[in-house]
């Protein structure tokens, strides 16, 4: 079973501030194994300074790595996308 408070704390450490984050992949479907990574998907709002201007903003943010000894992959898309 996935430790939701652990992943809530992980998301709080990130530079993006998502509107929501959900568990995806093997943990969502109940097929996780002891060495499964945790897949998180979410949606965020880009800051106004990134949206207004001539340069196209990066709408998708991907964050990966290891948190508390567990591999994690988070992908978040801007609400406008």
Secondary structure, DSSP 8 states (H G I E B T S, - for coil): ---HHHHHHHHHTSSS-EEEEEEEHHHHHT---TT--EEEEEEE---HHHHSSSS----EEEEEEEETTEEEEEEEEETT-
